[in-house]
Amino acid sequence: MARFAKQATEETQEGTTEHPRTRTRTWIKTQTQTQTRPRTHDALLRVEAATVRFGGRPVLDAVGLDVAEHEIVCVLGPSGSGKSTLLRAVAGLQSLDTGRVLLAGRDQAGVPAHKRGVGLMFQDHQLFPQRDVGGNVAFGLRMHGASKEQQGARVEELLELVGLPGARARAVAALSGGEQQRVALARALAPRPRLLMLDEPLGQLDRSLRERLVVELRQLFGELGTTVLAVTHDQGEAFALADRVVVMREGRIAQSGTPLEVWQYPADEFVARFLGFDNVVAATVRDRLADTPWGKVPVPEGTAQGPGTLLVRPAGVRLVDPADGLRCTVAARTFRGTHVAVQLKPEGAPLIEAACALREAPAPGEEVGVAFEAAEIVMLGEPSAP
């Protein structure tokens, strides 16, 4: 892959300081421009009512999840949401108190991790320092009884694939972080696992490198037809990589959908705030208007009537003359790469965040008016009971 070889020479660059929400929007655009991978509707992985308790507390609480063959699913959530426990349960590294894990329709109860036919790649890569690159990549092949000829051919194939041709004899200690990530990926792919699982695979890399590699990984998995279950706390990474995003909270699934669906229509206040949206208030919808602490706000046609929780995306906050809208004082502004986030303080109401063009952002202390765009307003659902 020429793109991998090119990027492998650039992996000492420093990360950016771009804000997560800016990155997420950029990565959603990249993801939606990527050609959709063909995939079947048959579940290669099925998790049924999976429950794990630690000290009586459910870390996984009756979780159900299907992953179709050739699908990339990213499980997203804050620390303690249960996402890594779910991955370990599927891999056979964590037993279930109740529920089942099925791979290709077969119950995996009692099947040890090394016999499940899955690949697992961790955040710290866990490469063998005493082995060279080729020895690391070939490890799984040796465990499966492949001949030396088969090992050699597969190692060369994979190193070419991940952009490290000719690196077979290099020492692990001589590799950059990005190169180690590529070696770990090649090692995980070597035995041709039916399911590849990634646990924060890019977590130790700098931001700019992560942004490049996550797009490359999606393209690579698409070309190989790899079925992937990944976990991360980084929404931008998940949205760029996944066909489907699963958001977890306190051991349960809060929302599942395509990256665009989850971004445009968060299921509830928890998901919205986890994605970085702060313009969330209680509201009551009557016809095409919602009564809010900010006054009457227009809502899209067909919005459910009655009380609920309202989200205004920052892009839906329009600055106007103070006489023509909700009068606010600019409390702060923050540069976020492609735009400026402006914090607006109305009298007696919660702060409002607006997204402004770089040269149009008002200065702190200025008075402005605020109008709201109905197309950027969503009424959120109620969170499921913990």
C-alpha positions as CSV (number, residue, x, y, z in Angstrom):
1,M,0.0,0.0,0.0
2,A,1.7,3.2,-1.2
3,R,-0.2,5.4,1.2
4,F,1.1,3.3,4.2
5,A,4.7,3.5,3.0
6,K,4.4,7.3,2.5
7,Q,2.9,7.9,5.9
8,A,5.3,5.6,7.7
9,T,8.1,8.1,6.9
10,E,6.3,11.0,8.6
11,E,5.5,9.5,12.0
12,T,7.7,11.8,14.1
13,Q,5.5,14.8,13.6
14,E,3.9,16.5,16.7
15,G,0.2,16.3,17.3
16,T,-2.2,19.2,16.7
17,T,-4.1,21.2,19.3
18,E,-7.4,20.9,17.5
19,H,-10.5,20.6,19.7
20,P,-12.2,17.2,19.7
21,R,-15.5,18.5,18.3
22,T,-13.6,20.0,15.3
23,R,-11.8,16.8,14.7
24,T,-15.1,14.8,15.0
25,R,-16.8,16.9,12.3
26,T,-13.8,16.5,10.0
27,W,-13.6,12.8,10.5
28,I,-17.3,12.3,9.9
29,K,-16.9,14.0,6.6
30,T,-13.9,11.8,5.8
31,Q,-15.8,8.7,6.8
32,T,-18.9,9.5,4.8
33,Q,-16.8,10.1,1.7
34,T,-15.2,6.6,2.0
35,Q,-16.9,4.0,-0.2
36,T,-19.3,1.9,1.8
37,R,-17.9,-1.7,2.2
38,P,-20.1,-4.5,1.1
39,R,-21.2,-6.6,4.0
40,T,-23.7,-9.3,4.8
41,H,-26.6,-9.2,7.3
42,D,-25.5,-12.4,9.1
43,A,-24.1,-11.8,12.5
44,L,-20.5,-13.1,12.8
45,L,-20.6,-12.0,16.5
46,R,-23.6,-12.1,18.7
47,V,-23.6,-11.0,22.3
48,E,-26.8,-12.0,24.2
49,A,-27.7,-10.4,27.6
50,A,-24.0,-10.3,28.6
51,T,-23.6,-9.5,32.3
52,V,-20.4,-9.2,34.3
53,R,-20.4,-8.2,38.0
54,F,-17.5,-7.0,40.0
55,G,-18.2,-7.0,43.8
56,G,-21.9,-7.2,43.1
57,R,-21.9,-4.2,40.8
58,P,-22.8,-4.8,37.1
59,V,-20.0,-3.7,34.8
60,L,-21.9,-5.2,31.9
61,D,-25.6,-5.1,32.4
62,A,-27.5,-7.5,30.0
63,V,-25.7,-6.1,26.9
64,G,-26.9,-7.3,23.5
65,L,-24.8,-6.6,20.4
66,D,-24.6,-8.0,16.9
67,V,-21.6,-7.5,14.5
68,A,-22.2,-8.5,10.9
69,E,-19.5,-10.1,8.8
70,H,-17.2,-7.4,7.3
71,E,-18.6,-4.7,9.5
72,I,-16.5,-2.3,11.6
73,V,-18.2,-1.5,15.0
74,C,-16.6,0.9,17.4
75,V,-17.8,0.9,21.1
76,L,-17.5,4.3,22.5
77,G,-17.8,5.5,26.1
78,P,-16.2,7.2,29.1
79,S,-14.0,5.4,31.5
80,G,-16.0,2.8,33.5
81,S,-18.7,2.4,30.9
82,G,-17.9,-1.3,30.4
83,K,-16.5,-1.1,26.9
84,S,-13.2,-2.8,27.6
85,T,-14.9,-5.5,29.7
86,L,-17.2,-6.2,26.7
87,L,-14.1,-6.6,24.5
88,R,-12.5,-9.0,27.0
89,A,-15.6,-11.0,27.3
90,V,-15.8,-11.5,23.6
91,A,-12.1,-12.4,23.5
92,G,-12.5,-15.0,26.2
93,L,-10.4,-13.1,28.7
94,Q,-13.4,-12.3,31.0
95,S,-16.0,-14.8,32.0
96,L,-19.7,-13.8,32.0
97,D,-21.9,-14.1,35.0
98,T,-24.9,-14.5,32.7
99,G,-25.5,-14.3,29.0
100,R,-23.8,-15.7,25.9
101,V,-21.1,-14.9,23.3
102,L,-21.6,-16.5,19.9
103,L,-19.2,-16.5,17.0
104,A,-20.5,-17.7,13.7
105,G,-23.5,-19.1,15.6
106,R,-21.5,-21.2,18.1
107,D,-21.7,-20.5,21.8
108,Q,-18.2,-19.7,23.1
109,A,-18.9,-20.8,26.7
110,G,-15.9,-22.8,27.8
111,V,-13.8,-22.0,24.7
112,P,-10.4,-20.5,25.7
113,A,-9.2,-17.3,24.1
114,H,-6.6,-18.9,21.9
115,K,-9.2,-21.2,20.3
116,R,-11.8,-18.5,19.4
117,G,-10.1,-17.5,16.2
118,V,-10.1,-13.8,17.1
119,G,-7.2,-11.3,16.9
120,L,-6.7,-8.8,19.7
121,M,-4.6,-5.6,19.6
122,F,-4.1,-3.5,22.8
123,Q,-3.2,0.1,23.3
124,D,0.4,-0.6,24.4
125,H,0.9,-3.1,21.4
126,Q,2.6,-5.6,23.7
127,L,5.3,-6.5,21.2
128,F,8.1,-8.9,22.2
129,P,11.2,-6.8,22.7
130,Q,13.5,-9.8,22.3
131,R,12.2,-10.6,18.9
132,D,12.7,-8.7,15.7
133,V,9.8,-7.4,13.6
134,G,9.5,-10.6,11.6
135,G,9.5,-12.7,14.8
136,N,6.7,-10.6,16.2
137,V,4.5,-10.7,13.1
138,A,5.0,-14.5,12.8
139,F,4.2,-15.3,16.4
140,G,0.6,-16.2,15.9
141,L,1.5,-18.2,12.8
142,R,3.9,-20.3,14.8
143,M,1.3,-20.9,17.4
144,H,-1.0,-22.2,14.7
145,G,1.6,-24.6,13.3
146,A,2.4,-22.8,10.1
147,S,5.6,-23.9,8.3
148,K,8.6,-21.6,8.1
149,E,7.9,-21.0,4.4
150,Q,4.3,-20.1,5.1
151,Q,5.5,-17.8,8.0
152,G,8.0,-16.0,5.8
153,A,5.6,-15.4,2.9
154,R,2.9,-14.1,5.2
155,V,5.3,-11.8,7.1
156,E,6.5,-10.3,3.9
157,E,2.9,-9.9,2.6
158,L,1.8,-8.1,5.8
159,L,4.8,-5.8,6.2
160,E,4.2,-4.7,2.7
161,L,0.5,-4.2,3.4
162,V,1.1,-2.0,6.5
163,G,3.8,0.1,4.9
164,L,6.9,-1.5,6.4
165,P,8.5,-3.4,3.5
166,G,12.0,-4.6,4.3
167,A,11.6,-4.1,8.1
168,R,11.6,-7.8,8.9
169,A,15.0,-7.8,10.7
170,R,14.6,-4.5,12.5
171,A,14.6,-4.5,16.3
172,V,11.4,-3.4,18.0
173,A,13.3,-0.9,20.1
174,A,14.4,0.9,17.0
175,L,10.8,1.5,15.8
176,S,8.8,4.7,16.3
177,G,5.4,4.6,18.0
178,G,3.6,4.5,14.7
179,E,5.8,1.8,13.3
180,Q,5.2,-0.3,16.4
181,Q,1.5,0.2,15.9
182,R,1.8,-1.2,12.4
183,V,3.8,-4.2,13.5
184,A,1.2,-5.0,16.2
185,L,-1.5,-4.7,13.5
186,A,0.4,-7.0,11.2
187,R,0.8,-9.5,14.0
188,A,-2.9,-9.4,14.8
189,L,-3.8,-10.0,11.2
190,A,-1.3,-12.7,10.5
191,P,-3.4,-15.7,11.5
192,R,-6.3,-14.4,9.4
193,P,-8.7,-14.0,12.4
194,R,-12.4,-14.1,11.7
195,L,-12.8,-11.2,14.1
196,L,-10.2,-8.5,14.9
197,M,-10.6,-6.6,18.2
198,L,-8.9,-3.4,18.9
199,D,-8.6,-1.9,22.5
200,E,-7.6,1.8,22.2
201,P,-5.2,0.9,19.4
202,L,-4.1,4.4,18.7
203,G,-4.2,5.7,22.3
204,Q,-0.4,6.1,22.7
205,L,0.2,8.0,19.4
206,D,0.2,11.7,19.0
207,R,-2.9,13.4,17.6
208,S,-1.7,14.1,14.0
209,L,-0.5,10.6,13.6
210,R,-3.7,9.1,15.0
211,E,-5.8,11.2,12.5
212,R,-3.8,9.8,9.6
213,L,-3.7,6.2,10.7
214,V,-7.3,5.9,11.6
215,V,-8.3,6.7,8.0
216,E,-5.7,4.3,6.7
217,L,-7.0,1.6,9.0
218,R,-10.5,2.0,7.7
219,Q,-9.3,1.7,4.1
220,L,-7.2,-1.3,4.9
221,F,-10.0,-3.2,6.7
222,G,-12.3,-2.4,3.8
223,E,-9.8,-3.9,1.3
224,L,-9.2,-7.0,3.4
225,G,-12.9,-7.4,4.3
226,T,-11.9,-7.6,8.0
227,T,-14.7,-7.8,10.7
228,V,-13.7,-5.4,13.5
229,L,-14.9,-4.7,17.0
230,A,-13.0,-1.8,18.5
231,V,-13.3,0.2,21.7
232,T,-12.2,3.8,22.3
233,H,-13.1,6.8,24.4
234,D,-12.3,9.1,21.5
235,Q,-15.4,10.0,19.5
236,G,-13.4,11.4,16.5
237,E,-11.5,8.1,16.2
238,A,-14.6,6.1,16.4
239,F,-16.5,8.1,13.9
240,A,-13.7,8.0,11.4
241,L,-13.2,4.2,11.7
242,A,-16.6,2.7,12.1
243,D,-19.5,1.6,10.0
244,R,-21.5,1.7,13.3
245,V,-20.9,3.4,16.6
246,V,-22.1,2.0,19.9
247,V,-22.2,4.4,22.9
248,M,-22.0,2.8,26.3
249,R,-23.0,4.2,29.7
250,E,-22.7,2.4,33.1
251,G,-22.6,-1.1,31.5
252,R,-25.4,-0.6,29.1
253,I,-25.8,0.5,25.5
254,A,-27.1,4.1,25.3
255,Q,-27.2,4.4,21.5
256,S,-26.2,2.4,18.4
257,G,-26.2,3.8,14.9
258,T,-24.0,5.0,12.0
259,P,-21.6,7.8,12.9
260,L,-23.8,10.3,11.1
261,E,-26.9,9.2,12.9
262,V,-25.3,9.4,16.3
263,W,-23.8,12.8,15.6
264,Q,-27.0,14.3,14.2
265,Y,-29.5,12.7,16.5
266,P,-28.0,11.9,20.0
267,A,-30.3,9.5,21.8
268,D,-30.4,11.5,25.1
269,E,-28.7,14.1,27.1
270,F,-25.8,11.8,28.2
271,V,-24.9,11.0,24.6
272,A,-25.2,14.6,23.5
273,R,-22.9,15.8,26.3
274,F,-20.5,13.0,25.8
275,L,-20.1,14.1,22.2
276,G,-19.3,17.6,23.4
277,F,-22.6,19.4,23.0
278,D,-23.3,21.9,25.8
279,N,-26.3,23.7,24.5
280,V,-28.8,21.4,26.3
281,V,-31.8,22.7,28.3
282,A,-35.2,21.6,29.5
283,A,-37.9,22.6,27.0
284,T,-41.6,22.2,26.2
285,V,-42.7,22.0,22.6
286,R,-45.9,23.6,21.4
287,D,-46.5,23.5,17.7
288,R,-43.3,24.7,16.0
289,L,-41.9,26.5,19.0
290,A,-40.2,25.3,22.2
291,D,-40.4,27.2,25.5
292,T,-36.8,27.3,26.9
293,P,-34.7,29.3,29.4
294,W,-33.6,31.2,26.3
295,G,-37.1,32.1,25.3
296,K,-39.1,30.6,22.4
297,V,-36.9,28.6,20.1
298,P,-38.0,27.2,16.7
299,V,-38.0,23.5,16.2
300,P,-38.2,21.3,13.1
301,E,-41.5,20.3,11.7
302,G,-42.7,17.0,13.2
303,T,-40.9,17.5,16.5
304,A,-42.7,15.6,19.3
305,Q,-44.9,17.9,21.4
306,G,-44.7,18.4,25.2
307,P,-41.9,18.5,27.7
308,G,-38.4,17.2,27.0
309,T,-34.7,18.1,26.7
310,L,-33.6,20.3,23.8
311,L,-30.2,20.4,22.1
312,V,-29.1,23.3,19.9
313,R,-25.9,22.6,18.0
314,P,-23.4,25.5,18.0
315,A,-23.8,25.8,14.3
316,G,-27.5,26.6,14.9
317,V,-26.7,29.7,17.0
318,R,-26.7,32.7,14.8
319,L,-25.3,36.1,15.9
320,V,-27.5,39.1,15.1
321,D,-27.9,42.7,16.2
322,P,-28.8,42.8,20.0
323,A,-32.1,44.4,19.1
324,D,-33.1,41.5,16.8
325,G,-32.5,38.5,19.1
326,L,-31.8,37.2,22.6
327,R,-29.4,39.8,24.1
328,C,-26.1,38.2,25.3
329,T,-22.7,39.2,26.5
330,V,-19.7,37.5,25.0
331,A,-18.1,35.7,28.0
332,A,-15.2,34.0,26.3
333,R,-14.0,32.7,22.9
334,T,-11.8,29.7,22.1
335,F,-9.9,29.1,18.8
336,R,-10.7,25.5,17.6
337,G,-8.9,25.3,14.3
338,T,-11.6,25.7,11.7
339,H,-13.8,28.1,13.8
340,V,-14.0,30.0,17.1
341,A,-16.3,28.7,19.8
342,V,-17.9,31.7,21.4
343,Q,-19.5,31.5,24.9
344,L,-22.5,33.8,25.2
345,K,-24.1,34.8,28.5
346,P,-27.8,35.8,28.4
347,E,-29.3,37.4,31.5
348,G,-30.8,34.8,33.8
349,A,-30.3,31.8,31.5
350,P,-27.6,29.2,30.8
351,L,-24.5,29.9,28.7
352,I,-24.9,29.4,24.9
353,E,-22.1,28.2,22.7
354,A,-21.9,29.5,19.1
355,A,-19.6,28.4,16.3
356,C,-18.3,31.5,14.4
357,A,-16.0,32.0,11.5
358,L,-12.5,33.0,12.4
359,R,-12.8,36.7,11.3
360,E,-16.4,37.1,12.6
361,A,-16.0,36.2,16.2
362,P,-17.0,39.0,18.6
363,A,-14.6,39.9,21.4
364,P,-15.2,39.2,25.1
365,G,-17.4,41.8,26.6
366,E,-19.3,42.7,23.4
367,E,-23.0,42.6,23.4
368,V,-24.7,40.6,20.6
369,G,-28.1,39.1,19.8
370,V,-28.8,35.4,19.3
371,A,-31.2,33.8,16.9
372,F,-31.7,30.0,16.6
373,E,-31.8,27.9,13.4
374,A,-34.5,25.2,13.6
375,A,-32.6,22.8,11.4
376,E,-29.8,22.5,14.1
377,I,-32.2,21.8,17.0
378,V,-33.0,18.3,18.3
379,M,-35.4,17.1,21.0
380,L,-33.5,14.4,22.9
381,G,-35.0,11.2,24.3
382,E,-35.0,10.2,27.9
383,P,-32.0,8.1,29.1
384,S,-32.6,4.5,29.9
385,A,-32.7,3.7,33.7
386,P,-29.2,2.8,35.1
